[in-house]
Amino acid sequence: AQLCDTLRALGTDNLIYLMMLALLEQKILVHSLRSWMLTAVAESVCALMFPFHWQCPYVPQCPLGLAGVLHAPLPFIAGVDSRQKNYKKFIDGNIVMDLLIT
């Protein structure tokens, strides 16, 4: 079900792009108004990496109080709720995937 939700939210091109970024160990920040989508996308990316395993920080729902990881000089997969007003200050240097679903 999570993979179907991810595919529906991202489309095939964006999912392949996100997989490429994960395999290249880039900083990936996902944001959405629907917090359940953050976990669905992050889990799908990690599952699709098989037989590889994501070894870097993985925070599918990162509260802004603990968002120091988003400034780390290492790759990560993190999700932030779009309703949090200050999430935009973490965009610099990160690849941001906006999950807009109808």
ChimeraX attribute file (.defattr): number of C-alpha atoms within 10 A of each C-alpha:
attribute: neighborCount
match mode: 1-to-1
recipient: residues
	/A:1	8
	/A:2	15
	/A:3	16
	/A:4	13
	/A:5	15
	/A:6	23
	/A:7	17
	/A:8	13
	/A:9	18
	/A:10	20
	/A:11	12
	/A:12	12
	/A:13	10
	/A:14	14
	/A:15	19
	/A:16	14
	/A:17	12
	/A:18	21
	/A:19	17
	/A:20	14
	/A:21	15
	/A:22	19
	/A:23	15
	/A:24	10
	/A:25	16
	/A:26	17
	/A:27	22
	/A:28	23
	/A:29	24
	/A:30	23
	/A:31	25
	/A:32	18
	/A:33	16
	/A:34	15
	/A:35	16
	/A:36	13
	/A:37	24
	/A:38	26
	/A:39	19
	/A:40	17
	/A:41	26
	/A:42	24
	/A:43	17
	/A:44	20
	/A:45	22
	/A:46	18
	/A:47	14
	/A:48	13
	/A:49	14
	/A:50	9
	/A:51	7
	/A:52	10
	/A:53	11
	/A:54	17
	/A:55	9
	/A:56	12
	/A:57	15
	/A:58	18
	/A:59	20
	/A:60	24
	/A:61	19
	/A:62	19
	/A:63	15
	/A:64	16
	/A:65	6
	/A:66	9
	/A:67	15
	/A:68	11
	/A:69	17
	/A:70	27
	/A:71	15
	/A:72	11
	/A:73	9
	/A:74	12
	/A:75	22
	/A:76	24
	/A:77	27
	/A:78	24
	/A:79	26
	/A:80	24
	/A:81	21
	/A:82	17
	/A:83	12
	/A:84	12
	/A:85	9
	/A:86	9
	/A:87	17
	/A:88	12
	/A:89	8
	/A:90	17
	/A:91	13
	/A:92	10
	/A:93	12
	/A:94	17
	/A:95	15
	/A:96	18
	/A:97	15
	/A:98	15
	/A:99	18
	/A:100	12
	/A:101	12
	/A:102	5
